[in-house]
Amino acid sequence: MADNSQKMSYHAGEAKGQAQEKASNMMDKASNAAQSAKESMQQTGQQVKEKAQGAAEAVKNATGMNN
């Protein structure tokens, strides 16, 4: 009986460890995806800002306000 109980306990611990490892890997992947999305959004924001500045300069040049 004790031998069977020990085996069951070992397997339960083993399964728990595997589940924790999978959860940790999933959290790492989610974190990496979030970081990638953040960097992409920052890059997009910078591009939009640069385009807006360029458009403002074009308007100033076209209206003579840049002189």
All heavy atoms as a GROMACS GRO file, in nm:
protein
  486
    1MET      N    1   0.082  -0.121   0.000
    1MET     CA    2   0.000   0.000   0.000
    1MET      C    3   0.086   0.126   0.000
    1MET      O    4   0.063   0.214  -0.080
    1MET     CB    5  -0.091   0.002   0.124
    1MET     CG    6  -0.210  -0.085   0.114
    1MET     SD    7  -0.334  -0.002   0.016
    1MET     CE    8  -0.474  -0.096   0.061
    2ALA      N    9   0.182   0.131   0.089
    2ALA     CA   10   0.266   0.251   0.097
    2ALA      C   11   0.341   0.273  -0.033
    2ALA      O   12   0.358   0.386  -0.077
    2ALA     CB   13   0.363   0.240   0.214
    3ASP      N   14   0.384   0.164  -0.095
    3ASP     CA   15   0.457   0.175  -0.221
    3ASP      C   16   0.369   0.236  -0.329
    3ASP      O   17   0.412   0.326  -0.402
    3ASP     CB   18   0.508   0.037  -0.264
    3ASP     CG   19   0.599   0.045  -0.385
    3ASP    OD1   20   0.681   0.139  -0.389
    3ASP    OD2   21   0.587  -0.040  -0.473
    4ASN      N   22   0.246   0.191  -0.339
    4ASN     CA   23   0.152   0.243  -0.438
    4ASN      C   24   0.120   0.389  -0.409
    4ASN      O   25   0.112   0.471  -0.500
    4ASN     CB   26   0.024   0.158  -0.439
    4ASN     CG   27  -0.056   0.178  -0.565
    4ASN    OD1   28  -0.005   0.226  -0.664
    4ASN    ND2   29  -0.183   0.142  -0.559
    5SER      N   30   0.104   0.423  -0.285
    5SER     CA   31   0.075   0.561  -0.244
    5SER      C   32   0.192   0.653  -0.278
    5SER      O   33   0.172   0.766  -0.324
    5SER     CB   34   0.045   0.566  -0.095
    5SER     OG   35   0.025   0.699  -0.053
    6GLN      N   36   0.312   0.603  -0.257
    6GLN     CA   37   0.431   0.682  -0.289
    6GLN      C   38   0.441   0.708  -0.439
    6GLN      O   39   0.475   0.817  -0.482
    6GLN     CB   40   0.557   0.611  -0.240
    6GLN     CG   41   0.576   0.616  -0.090
    6GLN     CD   42   0.694   0.534  -0.044
    6GLN    OE1   43   0.736   0.441  -0.112
    6GLN    NE2   44   0.747   0.567   0.074
    7LYS      N   45   0.409   0.607  -0.520
    7LYS     CA   46   0.413   0.623  -0.664
    7LYS      C   47   0.310   0.727  -0.710
    7LYS      O   48   0.340   0.811  -0.794
    7LYS     CB   49   0.384   0.489  -0.734
    7LYS     CG   50   0.500   0.394  -0.734
    7LYS     CD   51   0.465   0.266  -0.809
    7LYS     CE   52   0.578   0.167  -0.804
    7LYS     NZ   53   0.540   0.040  -0.871
    8MET      N   54   0.190   0.718  -0.653
    8MET     CA   55   0.085   0.813  -0.689
    8MET      C   56   0.126   0.955  -0.651
    8MET      O   57   0.105   1.049  -0.727
    8MET     CB   58  -0.048   0.775  -0.622
    8MET     CG   59  -0.112   0.651  -0.682
    8MET     SD   60  -0.263   0.602  -0.596
    8MET     CE   61  -0.366   0.743  -0.622
    9SER      N   62   0.186   0.969  -0.534
    9SER     CA   63   0.231   1.099  -0.488
    9SER      C   64   0.341   1.153  -0.578
    9SER      O   65   0.341   1.271  -0.614
    9SER     CB   66   0.281   1.089  -0.344
    9SER     OG   67   0.326   1.214  -0.298
   10TYR      N   68   0.433   1.066  -0.618
   10TYR     CA   69   0.542   1.106  -0.708
   10TYR      C   70   0.486   1.154  -0.841
   10TYR      O   71   0.524   1.258  -0.892
   10TYR     CB   72   0.638   0.988  -0.728
   10TYR     CG   73   0.741   1.015  -0.835
   10TYR    CD1   74   0.853   1.093  -0.807
   10TYR    CD2   75   0.725   0.965  -0.964
   10TYR    CE1   76   0.948   1.120  -0.904
   10TYR    CE2   77   0.820   0.992  -1.063
   10TYR     CZ   78   0.930   1.069  -1.033
   10TYR     OH   79   1.023   1.095  -1.129
   11HIS      N   80   0.393   1.077  -0.897
   11HIS     CA   81   0.335   1.113  -1.027
   11HIS      C   82   0.255   1.242  -1.018
   11HIS      O   83   0.256   1.323  -1.112
   11HIS     CB   84   0.250   0.998  -1.082
   11HIS     CG   85   0.332   0.881  -1.128
   11HIS    ND1   86   0.431   0.891  -1.223
   11HIS    CD2   87   0.331   0.750  -1.091
   11HIS    CE1   88   0.487   0.774  -1.242
   11HIS    NE2   89   0.428   0.685  -1.162
   12ALA      N   90   0.187   1.261  -0.906
   12ALA     CA   91   0.111   1.386  -0.888
   12ALA      C   92   0.207   1.504  -0.883
   12ALA      O   93   0.183   1.608  -0.944
   12ALA     CB   94   0.028   1.379  -0.761
   13GLY      N   95   0.317   1.488  -0.812
   13GLY     CA   96   0.418   1.595  -0.805
   13GLY      C   97   0.481   1.621  -0.941
   13GLY      O   98   0.507   1.736  -0.978
   14GLU      N   99   0.504   1.514  -1.015
   14GLU     CA  100   0.562   1.526  -1.148
   14GLU      C  101   0.467   1.602  -1.240
   14GLU      O  102   0.508   1.692  -1.314
   14GLU     CB  103   0.589   1.386  -1.203
   14GLU     CG  104   0.682   1.382  -1.321
   14GLU     CD  105   0.716   1.238  -1.360
   14GLU    OE1  106   0.622   1.156  -1.373
   14GLU    OE2  107   0.836   1.210  -1.376
   15ALA      N  108   0.340   1.569  -1.236
   15ALA     CA  109   0.240   1.636  -1.319
   15ALA      C  110   0.229   1.784  -1.280
   15ALA      O  111   0.218   1.872  -1.367
   15ALA     CB  112   0.104   1.568  -1.304
   16LYS      N  113   0.237   1.811  -1.150
   16LYS     CA  114   0.230   1.950  -1.104
   16LYS      C  115   0.349   2.029  -1.158
   16LYS      O  116   0.335   2.142  -1.205
   16LYS     CB  117   0.228   1.954  -0.951
   16LYS     CG  118   0.223   2.094  -0.894
   16LYS     CD  119   0.225   2.095  -0.742
   16LYS     CE  120   0.228   2.236  -0.689
   16LYS     NZ  121   0.247   2.242  -0.544
   17GLY      N  122   0.466   1.970  -1.152
   17GLY     CA  123   0.587   2.037  -1.202
   17GLY      C  124   0.577   2.064  -1.351
   17GLY      O  125   0.614   2.173  -1.398
   18GLN      N  126   0.524   1.968  -1.426
   18GLN     CA  127   0.508   1.988  -1.571
   18GLN      C  128   0.408   2.099  -1.600
   18GLN      O  129   0.428   2.180  -1.690
   18GLN     CB  130   0.465   1.857  -1.638
   18GLN     CG  131   0.576   1.754  -1.641
   18GLN     CD  132   0.528   1.619  -1.693
   18GLN    OE1  133   0.410   1.598  -1.718
   18GLN    NE2  134   0.622   1.526  -1.711
   19ALA      N  135   0.300   2.102  -1.523
   19ALA     CA  136   0.198   2.206  -1.542
   19ALA      C  137   0.256   2.344  -1.511
   19ALA      O  138   0.229   2.441  -1.582
   19ALA     CB  139   0.077   2.179  -1.453
   20GLN      N  140   0.336   2.351  -1.405
   20GLN     CA  141   0.399   2.479  -1.370
   20GLN      C  142   0.496   2.524  -1.479
   20GLN      O  143   0.502   2.642  -1.513
   20GLN     CB  144   0.472   2.467  -1.236
   20GLN     CG  145   0.379   2.461  -1.116
   20GLN     CD  146   0.452   2.433  -0.986
   20GLN    OE1  147   0.559   2.374  -0.984
   20GLN    NE2  148   0.393   2.476  -0.877
   21GLU      N  149   0.570   2.430  -1.535
   21GLU     CA  150   0.664   2.461  -1.643
   21GLU      C  151   0.589   2.514  -1.766
   21GLU      O  152   0.628   2.613  -1.826
   21GLU     CB  153   0.744   2.336  -1.680
   21GLU     CG  154   0.841   2.355  -1.794
   21GLU     CD  155   0.963   2.438  -1.759
   21GLU    OE1  156   0.991   2.455  -1.640
   21GLU    OE2  157   1.029   2.486  -1.853
   22LYS      N  158   0.479   2.448  -1.801
   22LYS     CA  159   0.400   2.493  -1.916
   22LYS      C  160   0.342   2.631  -1.890
   22LYS      O  161   0.342   2.717  -1.980
   22LYS     CB  162   0.288   2.392  -1.945
   22LYS     CG  163   0.336   2.266  -2.009
   22LYS     CD  164   0.223   2.170  -2.038
   22LYS     CE  165   0.275   2.040  -2.098
   22LYS     NZ  166   0.168   1.943  -2.121
   23ALA      N  167   0.292   2.653  -1.769
   23ALA     CA  168   0.235   2.784  -1.735
   23ALA      C  169   0.343   2.892  -1.743
   23ALA      O  170   0.318   3.002  -1.794
   23ALA     CB  171   0.173   2.780  -1.596
   24SER      N  172   0.461   2.860  -1.695
   24SER     CA  173   0.572   2.956  -1.699
   24SER      C  174   0.608   2.989  -1.843
   24SER      O  175   0.630   3.106  -1.878
   24SER     CB  176   0.693   2.899  -1.625
   24SER     OG  177   0.802   2.986  -1.635
   25ASN      N  178   0.613   2.888  -1.928
   25ASN     CA  179   0.645   2.910  -2.069
   25ASN      C  180   0.538   2.995  -2.136
   25ASN      O  181   0.570   3.083  -2.217
   25ASN     CB  182   0.659   2.776  -2.143
   25ASN     CG  183   0.787   2.704  -2.108
   25ASN    OD1  184   0.882   2.763  -2.057
   25ASN    ND2  185   0.792   2.574  -2.132
   26MET      N  186   0.412   2.970  -2.103
   26MET     CA  187   0.304   3.048  -2.161
   26MET      C  188   0.312   3.194  -2.116
   26MET      O  189   0.289   3.285  -2.195
   26MET     CB  190   0.167   2.988  -2.122
   26MET     CG  191   0.137   2.857  -2.193
   26MET     SD  192  -0.015   2.780  -2.137
   26MET     CE  193  -0.136   2.900  -2.185
   27MET      N  194   0.348   3.216  -1.991
   27MET     CA  195   0.361   3.352  -1.939
   27MET      C  196   0.477   3.423  -2.008
   27MET      O  197   0.467   3.541  -2.042
   27MET     CB  198   0.381   3.352  -1.788
   27MET     CG  199   0.258   3.311  -1.710
   27MET     SD  200   0.117   3.421  -1.739
   27MET     CE  201   0.176   3.570  -1.662
   28ASP      N  202   0.586   3.353  -2.031
   28ASP     CA  203   0.700   3.411  -2.102
   28ASP      C  204   0.660   3.452  -2.244
   28ASP      O  205   0.694   3.561  -2.291
   28ASP     CB  206   0.817   3.313  -2.109
   28ASP     CG  207   0.889   3.296  -1.976
   28ASP    OD1  208   0.868   3.380  -1.886
   28ASP    OD2  209   0.965   3.199  -1.963
   29LYS      N  210   0.587   3.363  -2.312
   29LYS     CA  211   0.543   3.394  -2.448
   29LYS      C  212   0.449   3.514  -2.449
   29LYS      O  213   0.459   3.600  -2.537
   29LYS     CB  214   0.474   3.271  -2.510
   29LYS     CG  215   0.571   3.161  -2.548
   29LYS     CD  216   0.499   3.041  -2.607
   29LYS     CE  217   0.598   2.931  -2.640
   29LYS     NZ  218   0.530   2.812  -2.694
   30ALA      N  219   0.357   3.519  -2.353
   30ALA     CA  220   0.264   3.632  -2.346
   30ALA      C  221   0.339   3.762  -2.318
   30ALA      O  222   0.310   3.866  -2.378
   30ALA     CB  223   0.159   3.606  -2.238
   31SER      N  224   0.437   3.755  -2.230
   31SER     CA  225   0.517   3.873  -2.198
   31SER      C  226   0.595   3.921  -2.321
   31SER      O  227   0.601   4.041  -2.349
   31SER     CB  228   0.613   3.841  -2.084
   31SER     OG  229   0.695   3.952  -2.055
   32ASN      N  230   0.652   3.826  -2.393
   32ASN     CA  231   0.727   3.862  -2.514
   32ASN      C  232   0.636   3.923  -2.619
   32ASN      O  233   0.673   4.020  -2.686
   32ASN     CB  234   0.798   3.738  -2.571
   32ASN     CG  235   0.913   3.691  -2.486
   32ASN    OD1  236   0.965   3.765  -2.402
   32ASN    ND2  237   0.955   3.568  -2.505
   33ALA      N  238   0.515   3.868  -2.632
   33ALA     CA  239   0.420   3.922  -2.729
   33ALA      C  240   0.378   4.063  -2.689
   33ALA      O  241   0.367   4.152  -2.775
   33ALA     CB  242   0.298   3.830  -2.738
   34ALA      N  243   0.357   4.084  -2.560
   34ALA     CA  244   0.318   4.217  -2.513
   34ALA      C  245   0.430   4.318  -2.537
   34ALA      O  246   0.404   4.431  -2.579
   34ALA     CB  247   0.282   4.212  -2.364
   35GLN      N  248   0.552   4.279  -2.511
   35GLN     CA  249   0.666   4.368  -2.533
   35GLN      C  250   0.679   4.402  -2.681
   35GLN      O  251   0.704   4.518  -2.718
   35GLN     CB  252   0.796   4.304  -2.482
   35GLN     CG  253   0.918   4.391  -2.497
   35GLN     CD  254   0.913   4.519  -2.414
   35GLN    OE1  255   0.851   4.525  -2.309
   35GLN    NE2  256   0.976   4.624  -2.464
   36SER      N  257   0.661   4.301  -2.766
   36SER     CA  258   0.669   4.323  -2.910
   36SER      C  259   0.560   4.419  -2.957
   36SER      O  260   0.586   4.509  -3.038
   36SER     CB  261   0.656   4.189  -2.983
   36SER     OG  262   0.661   4.207  -3.122
   37ALA      N  263   0.439   4.401  -2.904
   37ALA     CA  264   0.328   4.490  -2.941
   37ALA      C  265   0.356   4.632  -2.895
   37ALA      O  266   0.329   4.728  -2.968
   37ALA     CB  267   0.198   4.438  -2.880
   38LYS      N  268   0.411   4.645  -2.775
   38LYS     CA  269   0.444   4.778  -2.722
   38LYS      C  270   0.546   4.848  -2.811
   38LYS      O  271   0.530   4.965  -2.846
   38LYS     CB  272   0.500   4.763  -2.580
   38LYS     CG  273   0.545   4.893  -2.518
   38LYS     CD  274   0.607   4.870  -2.381
   38LYS     CE  275   0.670   4.996  -2.327
   38LYS     NZ  276   0.744   4.972  -2.204
   39GLU      N  277   0.650   4.774  -2.850
   39GLU     CA  278   0.753   4.833  -2.936
   39GLU      C  279   0.696   4.870  -3.072
   39GLU      O  280   0.730   4.975  -3.128
   39GLU     CB  281   0.869   4.734  -2.951
   39GLU     CG  282   0.949   4.717  -2.822
   39GLU     CD  283   1.047   4.601  -2.826
   39GLU    OE1  284   1.060   4.536  -2.932
   39GLU    OE2  285   1.111   4.575  -2.723
   40SER      N  286   0.609   4.788  -3.124
   40SER     CA  287   0.547   4.815  -3.253
   40SER      C  288   0.461   4.941  -3.245
   40SER      O  289   0.463   5.025  -3.336
   40SER     CB  290   0.461   4.695  -3.296
   40SER     OG  291   0.397   4.721  -3.417
   41MET      N  292   0.386   4.955  -3.137
   41MET     CA  293   0.302   5.073  -3.120
   41MET      C  294   0.386   5.199  -3.105
   41MET      O  295   0.351   5.305  -3.158
   41MET     CB  296   0.209   5.056  -2.998
   41MET     CG  297   0.103   4.951  -3.017
   41MET     SD  298  -0.008   4.989  -3.154
   41MET     CE  299  -0.095   5.129  -3.089
   42GLN      N  300   0.497   5.189  -3.032
   42GLN     CA  301   0.586   5.304  -3.017
   42GLN      C  302   0.643   5.346  -3.152
   42GLN      O  303   0.651   5.465  -3.183
   42GLN     CB  304   0.699   5.272  -2.918
   42GLN     CG  305   0.653   5.265  -2.774
   42GLN     CD  306   0.762   5.217  -2.680
   42GLN    OE1  307   0.855   5.149  -2.720
   42GLN    NE2  308   0.750   5.251  -2.554
   43GLN      N  309   0.680   5.248  -3.231
   43GLN     CA  310   0.736   5.276  -3.363
   43GLN      C  311   0.630   5.341  -3.453
   43GLN      O  312   0.658   5.439  -3.522
   43GLN     CB  313   0.786   5.145  -3.424
   43GLN     CG  314   0.873   5.162  -3.545
   43GLN     CD  315   0.931   5.028  -3.591
   43GLN    OE1  316   0.869   4.923  -3.574
   43GLN    NE2  317   1.049   5.032  -3.646
   44THR      N  318   0.509   5.288  -3.448
   44THR     CA  319   0.400   5.345  -3.527
   44THR      C  320   0.370   5.487  -3.483
   44THR      O  321   0.351   5.577  -3.566
   44THR     CB  322   0.273   5.258  -3.514
   44THR    OG1  323   0.303   5.126  -3.561
   44THR    CG2  324   0.157   5.315  -3.592
   45GLY      N  325   0.368   5.509  -3.352
   45GLY     CA  326   0.344   5.643  -3.300
   45GLY      C  327   0.450   5.742  -3.346
   45GLY      O  328   0.419   5.856  -3.381
   46GLN      N  329   0.573   5.698  -3.347
   46GLN     CA  330   0.683   5.784  -3.393
   46GLN      C  331   0.665   5.819  -3.541
   46GLN      O  332   0.685   5.934  -3.582
   46GLN     CB  333   0.818   5.716  -3.370
   46GLN     CG  334   0.938   5.802  -3.405
   46GLN     CD  335   0.950   5.928  -3.321
   46GLN    OE1  336   0.914   5.930  -3.203
   46GLN    NE2  337   0.999   6.035  -3.380
   47GLN      N  338   0.627   5.720  -3.621
   47GLN     CA  339   0.606   5.744  -3.764
   47GLN      C  340   0.492   5.843  -3.787
   47GLN      O  341   0.502   5.932  -3.872
   47GLN     CB  342   0.577   5.612  -3.836
   47GLN     CG  343   0.697   5.521  -3.846
   47GLN     CD  344   0.663   5.382  -3.898
   47GLN    OE1  345   0.548   5.344  -3.908
   47GLN    NE2  346   0.766   5.305  -3.930
   48VAL      N  347   0.383   5.827  -3.710
   48VAL     CA  348   0.269   5.918  -3.723
   48VAL      C  349   0.312   6.060  -3.685
   48VAL      O  350   0.277   6.157  -3.754
   48VAL     CB  351   0.150   5.871  -3.637
   48VAL    CG1  352   0.042   5.978  -3.627
   48VAL    CG2  353   0.091   5.742  -3.692
   49LYS      N  354   0.388   6.071  -3.577
   49LYS     CA  355   0.436   6.201  -3.532
   49LYS      C  356   0.521   6.268  -3.640
   49LYS      O  357   0.505   6.388  -3.670
   49LYS     CB  358   0.518   6.184  -3.403
   49LYS     CG  359   0.573   6.311  -3.346
   49LYS     CD  360   0.654   6.282  -3.220
   49LYS     CE  361   0.727   6.405  -3.172
   49LYS     NZ  362   0.811   6.378  -3.056
   50GLU      N  363   0.611   6.191  -3.700
   50GLU     CA  364   0.698   6.246  -3.805
   50GLU      C  365   0.617   6.290  -3.927
   50GLU      O  366   0.645   6.395  -3.986
   50GLU     CB  367   0.803   6.142  -3.844
   50GLU     CG  368   0.908   6.120  -3.734
   50GLU     CD  369   0.998   6.000  -3.761
   50GLU    OE1  370   0.985   5.937  -3.868
   50GLU    OE2  371   1.080   5.969  -3.673
   51LYS      N  372   0.518   6.213  -3.963
   51LYS     CA  373   0.434   6.249  -4.078
   51LYS      C  374   0.355   6.376  -4.048
   51LYS      O  375   0.340   6.462  -4.136
   51LYS     CB  376   0.339   6.134  -4.114
   51LYS     CG  377   0.410   6.020  -4.182
   51LYS     CD  378   0.315   5.907  -4.218
   51LYS     CE  379   0.392   5.793  -4.283
   51LYS     NZ  380   0.305   5.680  -4.319
   52ALA      N  381   0.304   6.388  -3.927
   52ALA     CA  382   0.229   6.507  -3.889
   52ALA      C  383   0.319   6.630  -3.891
   52ALA      O  384   0.278   6.737  -3.937
   52ALA     CB  385   0.166   6.489  -3.750
   53GLN      N  386   0.441   6.615  -3.843
   53GLN     CA  387   0.535   6.727  -3.846
   53GLN      C  388   0.567   6.766  -3.990
   53GLN      O  389   0.576   6.885  -4.023
   53GLN     CB  390   0.663   6.690  -3.770
   53GLN     CG  391   0.644   6.685  -3.620
   53GLN     CD  392   0.766   6.631  -3.546
   53GLN    OE1  393   0.849   6.561  -3.604
   53GLN    NE2  394   0.776   6.663  -3.418
   54GLY      N  395   0.584   6.667  -4.076
   54GLY     CA  396   0.609   6.694  -4.216
   54GLY      C  397   0.492   6.764  -4.282
   54GLY      O  398   0.511   6.858  -4.361
   55ALA      N  399   0.372   6.722  -4.248
   55ALA     CA  400   0.253   6.786  -4.304
   55ALA      C  401   0.242   6.930  -4.256
   55ALA      O  402   0.208   7.020  -4.334
   55ALA     CB  403   0.128   6.706  -4.264
   56ALA      N  404   0.273   6.954  -4.131
   56ALA     CA  405   0.267   7.090  -4.077
   56ALA      C  406   0.368   7.179  -4.147
   56ALA      O  407   0.338   7.295  -4.181
   56ALA     CB  408   0.293   7.088  -3.926
   57GLU      N  409   0.486   7.126  -4.171
   57GLU     CA  410   0.589   7.202  -4.244
   57GLU      C  411   0.543   7.233  -4.386
   57GLU      O  412   0.563   7.344  -4.437
   57GLU     CB  413   0.722   7.125  -4.247
   57GLU     CG  414   0.797   7.126  -4.116
   57GLU     CD  415   0.837   7.266  -4.072
   57GLU    OE1  416   0.889   7.344  -4.155
   57GLU    OE2  417   0.813   7.298  -3.954
   58ALA      N  418   0.479   7.136  -4.450
   58ALA     CA  419   0.431   7.156  -4.587
   58ALA      C  420   0.326   7.267  -4.591
   58ALA      O  421   0.326   7.350  -4.682
   58ALA     CB  422   0.374   7.025  -4.642
   59VAL      N  423   0.238   7.267  -4.492
   59VAL     CA  424   0.134   7.371  -4.485
   59VAL      C  425   0.199   7.507  -4.464
   59VAL      O  426   0.162   7.606  -4.529
   59VAL     CB  427   0.030   7.339  -4.375
   59VAL    CG1  428  -0.061   7.460  -4.349
   59VAL    CG2  429  -0.052   7.217  -4.413
   60LYS      N  430   0.294   7.513  -4.374
   60LYS     CA  431   0.363   7.639  -4.347
   60LYS      C  432   0.432   7.689  -4.474
   60LYS      O  433   0.428   7.809  -4.506
   60LYS     CB  434   0.467   7.622  -4.235
   60LYS     CG  435   0.407   7.609  -4.097
   60LYS     CD  436   0.517   7.591  -3.992
   60LYS     CE  437   0.463   7.567  -3.855
   60LYS     NZ  438   0.570   7.544  -3.758
   61ASN      N  439   0.498   7.599  -4.543
   61ASN     CA  440   0.567   7.638  -4.668
   61ASN      C  441   0.467   7.684  -4.773
   61ASN      O  442   0.491   7.783  -4.843
   61ASN     CB  443   0.651   7.521  -4.722
   61ASN     CG  444   0.774   7.495  -4.638
   61ASN    OD1  445   0.822   7.583  -4.565
   61ASN    ND2  446   0.824   7.374  -4.645
   62ALA      N  447   0.356   7.614  -4.784
   62ALA     CA  448   0.256   7.647  -4.886
   62ALA      C  449   0.187   7.781  -4.858
   62ALA      O  450   0.150   7.853  -4.950
   62ALA     CB  451   0.152   7.535  -4.895
   63THR      N  452   0.173   7.813  -4.731
   63THR     CA  453   0.104   7.937  -4.695
   63THR      C  454   0.200   8.052  -4.670
   63THR      O  455   0.157   8.164  -4.639
   63THR     CB  456   0.018   7.915  -4.569
   63THR    OG1  457   0.103   7.873  -4.462
   63THR    CG2  458  -0.090   7.813  -4.592
   64GLY      N  459   0.330   8.025  -4.679
   64GLY     CA  460   0.428   8.130  -4.658
   64GLY      C  461   0.450   8.161  -4.511
   64GLY      O  462   0.511   8.264  -4.477
   65MET      N  463   0.405   8.078  -4.422
   65MET     CA  464   0.421   8.104  -4.278
   65MET      C  465   0.559   8.061  -4.229
   65MET      O  466   0.595   8.086  -4.116
   65MET     CB  467   0.314   8.028  -4.198
   65MET     CG  468   0.174   8.079  -4.223
   65MET     SD  469   0.050   7.978  -4.138
   65MET     CE  470   0.096   8.000  -3.968
   66ASN      N  471   0.637   8.000  -4.313
   66ASN     CA  472   0.767   7.948  -4.272
   66ASN      C  473   0.879   8.049  -4.297
   66ASN      O  474   0.994   8.021  -4.271
   66ASN     CB  475   0.796   7.817  -4.346
   66ASN     CG  476   0.862   7.715  -4.256
   66ASN    OD1  477   0.869   7.733  -4.136
   66ASN    ND2  478   0.909   7.606  -4.313
   67ASN      N  479   0.845   8.164  -4.349
   67ASN     CA  480   0.947   8.263  -4.382
   67ASN      C  481   0.973   8.358  -4.268
   67ASN      O  482   0.904   8.392  -4.187
   67ASN     CB  483   0.906   8.343  -4.507
   67ASN     CG  484   0.898   8.252  -4.627
   67ASN    OD1  485   0.965   8.150  -4.630
   67ASN    ND2  486   0.817   8.289  -4.723
   0.00000   0.00000   0.00000
